[in-house]
């Protein structure tokens, strides 16, 4: 079994039981997208349970950015492997996905039956400010480990600036990571020419507006393709889904696609459960199950293949600096996302009070972020009723 780097937090429970309990809870309560999910995982596995050190956690964050797929789900899979081996790898990912899948299935059924989305504005009103505090706390803690000098500090600032300038997220991550690696190893390069190559996104082929016949196999392989090649945010997922399901196959309308992505955004757990919603619209429960398995399956494979190489990368002078660059660039992008979410979420004195109170409780009293999210949801519901 891989080393976790720390003593177990609950000796009386098996590592597999700990992994299942934690990720089932996170899968049911982790709102706010990948940045917030990773912040909550840091709160649990580093600060509270001490399964990993800050440095080891940061290396896993950097490693998830090297492979396609949903970053927070891949973090769950990495953590499960670190804590409980190969069974932990499978269990952590499945437990993180399952609650979100079931919630999305229920909402998809309501959508099909009643033709509209249930209103959840009150809950989101209270949850969003708390998630801002959770991300801020993680940035503060991880940033102190990730920024190791002027080079990594400049890389973090460059990531924030590039994000707000509209640069491609994948190009930023890999470009900054390679830049840090090359600059930190400048002496090894000698007088050679240094060049930083940014990896472009895989092009999405243009489709045609011709309705293709639905089949479960075709649905499965389309989502398997998306899960295998998609880097970037939920907005990138939206473009892939539109190209395949609206433009090429004609299975969805634009409005249905927007509703599907909205469901993925407002429910807890991974945003990729948008696939569950689309699968249900196309083929009921079998379609939902096929779509969910297909879009997440590549993540399990990529993590299983890449995880053993992470310690070797850290021992390499070259790849260690690449990880440093990816880590600090990832935190820069998290900071930019937090700023945008904050501008949209902190809309009145009550939401500001919720965010500040949550941050104080996280930093000063180490309150579990799950309880703070539930408290925020309760305040939001009460506010909506008044």
C-alpha positions in Angstrom: 0.0 0.0 0.0 1.4 3.5 -0.8 2.7 5.6 1.9 0.3 8.4 3.1 3.1 10.3 4.8 1.2 10.7 8.1 -0.3 8.6 10.8 -4.0 7.5 10.4 -6.5 9.9 11.8 -8.9 7.1 12.9 -7.0 4.0 13.9 -10.2 2.1 14.7 -11.5 2.3 11.2 -10.0 0.7 8.1 -8.5 3.0 5.4 -11.1 1.9 2.9 -13.9 2.8 5.3 -12.3 6.2 5.9 -12.0 6.8 2.2 -15.6 5.8 1.5 -17.0 7.9 4.3 -15.1 11.0 3.4 -15.8 11.0 -0.3 -19.5 10.0 0.0 -19.8 13.1 2.3 -17.9 15.3 -0.1 -19.8 14.1 -3.1 -23.0 15.1 -1.4 -21.9 18.5 -0.1 -19.0 19.8 -2.3 -20.6 22.7 -4.2 -18.8 25.4 -6.1 -16.8 23.6 -8.9 -13.3 22.1 -9.0 -11.5 24.9 -7.1 -13.9 24.6 -4.2 -13.8 20.8 -4.3 -10.0 20.7 -4.1 -10.1 23.3 -1.3 -12.5 21.1 0.7 -10.3 18.0 0.1 -7.3 19.9 1.4 -9.2 20.8 4.5 -10.1 17.2 5.1 -7.1 15.2 4.1 -4.3 17.6 5.1 -5.6 19.8 7.9 -8.0 17.5 9.6 -7.0 13.9 9.0 -3.4 14.4 8.1 -3.3 11.7 5.4 -1.0 13.9 3.2 1.4 16.8 3.7 0.8 20.1 2.0 3.7 19.3 -0.4 2.3 15.9 -1.3 -1.2 17.4 -1.8 0.2 20.1 -4.1 2.1 17.5 -6.2 -1.2 15.7 -6.7 -2.9 18.9 -7.8 -0.1 19.5 -10.3 -0.3 15.9 -11.5 -4.1 16.2 -12.2 -3.3 19.1 -14.6 -1.0 16.9 -16.6 -3.9 14.6 -17.7 -7.3 15.1 -19.2 -10.5 14.9 -17.2 -12.2 16.5 -14.2 -9.5 17.7 -11.8 -11.4 17.3 -8.5 -12.5 13.8 -9.4 -9.0 12.9 -10.2 -7.8 14.4 -7.0 -10.3 12.1 -5.1 -8.9 9.1 -7.0 -5.3 10.1 -6.2 -6.1 10.6 -2.5 -7.9 7.2 -2.4 -4.9 5.5 -3.8 -2.5 7.3 -1.4 -4.7 6.3 1.6 -5.9 2.8 0.7 -4.1 1.5 -2.4 -5.8 0.2 -5.6 -9.2 -0.5 -3.9 -9.0 3.0 -2.4 -8.4 4.4 -5.9 -11.6 2.9 -7.2 -13.6 3.5 -4.0 -12.7 7.2 -3.7 -13.7 8.0 -7.2 -16.9 6.0 -7.1 -18.0 7.5 -3.8 -17.3 11.1 -4.9 -19.3 10.6 -8.1 -22.2 8.5 -6.8 -24.1 11.1 -4.6 -23.9 13.8 -7.4 -25.0 11.2 -10.0 -28.1 10.3 -7.9 -29.0 14.0 -7.2 -28.7 14.8 -10.9 -30.8 11.7 -11.8 -33.6 13.0 -9.5 -33.4 16.4 -11.1 -33.3 14.9 -14.6 -36.5 13.0 -13.8 -38.2 16.1 -12.5 -37.1 18.0 -15.6 -38.5 15.3 -17.9 -41.8 15.1 -15.9 -42.4 18.8 -15.4 -40.4 20.5 -18.1 -38.4 22.9 -15.9 -35.7 23.0 -13.3 -36.5 23.1 -9.5 -35.6 26.5 -8.0 -32.5 26.4 -5.8 -31.6 30.0 -5.6 -32.1 30.3 -1.9 -29.7 27.4 -1.1 -27.1 28.7 -3.6 -27.4 32.3 -2.1 -26.1 30.9 1.2 -23.6 28.3 -0.1 -21.7 30.5 -2.5 -20.2 32.9 0.1 -19.1 30.0 2.2 -17.4 28.4 -0.8 -15.5 31.6 -1.4 -14.1 31.4 2.2 -13.2 27.7 1.7 -11.2 28.5 -1.4 -9.5 31.5 0.2 -8.4 29.3 3.2 -7.0 26.7 0.9 -5.2 29.3 -1.2 -3.6 30.8 1.9 -2.4 27.5 3.2 -1.2 26.0 -0.1 0.2 29.3 -1.4 2.7 29.4 1.5 4.0 26.0 0.4 3.8 26.6 -3.4 5.6 30.0 -3.6 9.2 29.1 -3.1 10.8 32.3 -4.4 10.6 35.1 -6.9 10.2 32.7 -9.9 7.2 30.8 -8.5 5.6 34.1 -7.2 5.9 35.6 -10.7 4.4 32.5 -12.2 1.4 32.7 -9.9 0.9 36.3 -10.8 1.2 35.5 -14.5 -1.4 32.8 -14.2 -3.9 35.2 -12.7 -3.1 37.9 -15.3 -3.4 35.4 -18.2 -6.7 34.1 -16.9 -8.2 37.6 -16.9 -6.7 38.3 -20.3 -8.7 35.4 -21.7 -5.8 33.1 -22.3 -6.5 29.4 -22.7 -6.3 27.7 -19.3 -4.4 24.6 -20.5 -1.9 26.8 -22.4 -1.4 28.8 -19.2 -0.8 25.8 -17.0 1.6 24.0 -19.4 3.3 27.2 -20.6 3.9 28.4 -17.0 5.0 25.0 -15.9 7.5 24.7 -18.7 8.7 28.2 -18.2 9.5 27.6 -14.5 11.2 24.3 -15.4 13.4 25.9 -18.0 14.3 29.0 -16.1 15.0 27.1 -12.9 17.3 24.8 -14.9 18.9 27.6 -17.0 22.4 26.6 -15.9 21.8 23.0 -17.2 20.7 24.4 -20.5 23.9 26.4 -20.9 23.8 28.7 -23.9 21.1 26.9 -25.8 18.0 28.6 -27.0 15.1 28.4 -24.5 11.7 28.0 -25.9 8.4 27.5 -24.1 5.8 25.6 -26.1 2.1 25.8 -25.0 0.0 22.7 -25.6 -3.1 23.7 -27.5 -6.5 22.2 -26.9 -7.5 19.4 -29.2 -9.6 20.8 -32.0 -13.3 19.9 -31.9 -14.4 19.0 -35.4 -17.2 21.1 -36.8 -20.5 19.3 -37.0 -23.6 19.4 -39.2 -27.1 20.1 -38.1 -28.4 16.7 -39.1 -30.2 14.5 -36.5 -28.5 11.2 -36.2 -30.4 8.1 -34.8 -29.9 7.6 -31.1 -28.1 4.5 -29.8 -26.8 3.7 -26.4 -23.4 2.6 -27.8 -23.0 5.9 -29.7 -23.9 7.8 -26.5 -21.3 5.8 -24.5 -18.5 6.3 -27.0 -19.1 10.1 -27.5 -18.8 10.6 -23.7 -15.8 8.3 -23.5 -14.1 10.4 -26.2 -14.9 13.6 -24.2 -13.6 12.2 -21.0 -10.4 11.1 -22.7 -9.4 14.4 -24.3 -11.0 17.3 -22.4 -8.7 19.7 -20.5 -9.9 22.8 -18.9 -13.1 24.2 -17.2 -16.8 23.6 -17.4 -16.9 26.2 -20.2 -14.6 23.9 -22.3 -17.0 21.0 -21.5 -19.9 23.1 -22.8 -18.1 23.6 -26.1 -17.5 19.9 -26.5 -21.1 19.0 -25.6 -22.4 21.5 -28.0 -20.2 20.3 -30.9 -21.3 16.7 -30.4 -24.9 16.7 -29.1 -26.3 19.8 -30.7 -24.4 20.5 -33.9 -23.2 17.0 -35.0 -25.8 14.6 -33.7 -28.8 16.9 -33.2 -29.9 15.0 -30.1 -30.2 18.2 -27.9 -31.5 21.7 -28.3 -29.4 24.7 -27.1 -31.8 25.2 -24.2 -31.6 21.6 -23.1 -27.8 21.8 -23.2 -27.8 25.0 -21.1 -30.2 23.3 -18.6 -27.9 20.3 -18.5 -24.8 22.4 -17.7 -26.7 24.4 -15.2 -27.7 21.2 -13.3 -24.0 20.2 -13.3 -23.0 23.6 -11.9 -25.7 23.9 -9.1 -25.4 20.4 -7.7 -22.6 19.1 -5.5 -19.8 16.9 -6.7 -18.1 16.9 -10.1 -19.5 19.1 -12.9 -19.1 16.2 -15.3 -22.3 14.8 -13.9 -23.8 17.0 -16.6 -23.3 13.7 -18.6 -25.8 11.9 -16.3 -28.4 14.5 -17.1 -27.9 14.3 -20.8 -27.8 10.5 -20.7 -31.2 10.4 -18.9 -32.7 12.8 -21.4 -31.5 10.6 -24.3 -32.1 7.1 -22.9 -33.6 7.1 -19.4 -31.7 5.3 -16.6 -29.6 3.1 -18.9 -28.5 6.2 -20.8 -27.7 8.1 -17.6 -25.6 5.2 -16.3 -23.8 4.7 -19.7 -23.0 8.4 -20.0 -21.7 8.7 -16.4 -19.4 5.6 -16.6 -18.1 6.7 -20.0 -17.1 10.3 -19.1 -15.4 9.3 -15.8 -13.8 6.0 -16.8 -10.7 7.6 -18.5 -9.9 9.5 -15.3 -9.5 6.2 -13.3 -7.2 4.9 -16.1 -5.1 8.1 -16.3 -4.6 8.3 -12.6 -3.7 4.7 -12.3 -1.1 5.1 -15.0 0.3 8.5 -13.8 0.3 8.1 -10.0 3.4 5.9 -9.7 5.5 8.5 -11.6 4.7 11.4 -9.3 7.5 10.6 -6.7 9.9 10.1 -9.6 9.0 13.5 -11.1 9.6 15.2 -7.8 13.1 13.6 -7.5 14.0 14.8 -11.0 15.6 18.3 -11.2 13.7 19.0 -14.3 10.2 17.6 -13.6 10.3 18.8 -10.0 10.4 22.4 -11.3 7.7 21.5 -13.8 5.5 20.4 -10.9 6.4 23.6 -9.0 5.3 25.7 -12.0 2.1 23.7 -12.5 1.3 23.9 -8.7 1.6 27.7 -8.5 -0.2 28.2 -11.9 -3.1 26.0 -10.6 -3.3 28.2 -7.5 -3.2 31.3 -9.6 -6.2 30.0 -11.6 -8.0 29.1 -8.4 -7.4 32.7 -7.2 -8.8 34.1 -10.4 -11.9 31.9 -10.2 -12.4 32.8 -6.6 -12.3 36.5 -7.5 -14.9 36.0 -10.2 -17.1 33.9 -7.9 -16.8 36.5 -5.2 -17.9 39.3 -7.4 -21.0 37.3 -8.3 -21.7 35.9 -4.9 -21.0 38.7 -2.4 -23.9 40.8 -3.4 -25.1 42.3 -0.1 -24.1 42.7 3.6 -25.4 39.2 4.5 -23.4 37.4 1.9 -20.3 39.3 2.9 -20.9 38.5 6.6 -21.3 34.8 5.7 -18.0 34.7 3.8 -16.1 36.6 6.5 -17.6 34.5 9.3 -16.8 31.2 7.5 -13.2 32.3 6.8 -12.7 33.2 10.5 -14.1 29.8 11.6 -11.9 28.0 9.0 -8.7 29.7 9.8 -9.1 30.4 13.5 -11.1 27.5 14.8 -10.6 24.8 12.1 -14.3 24.2 11.7 -15.2 21.4 9.3 -16.1 23.0 5.9 -19.0 20.6 5.4 -20.8 22.0 8.5 -20.2 25.6 7.2 -21.7 24.7 3.9 -24.8 23.2 5.5 -25.1 26.3 7.7 -24.8 28.5 4.6 -27.6 26.5 2.9 -29.8 26.9 5.9 -29.3 30.7 6.1 -30.0 30.9 2.3 -33.2 29.0 2.7 -34.4 31.1 5.5 -33.4 34.3 3.6 -35.5 33.1 0.7 -38.5 32.5 2.9 -38.4 36.0 4.5 
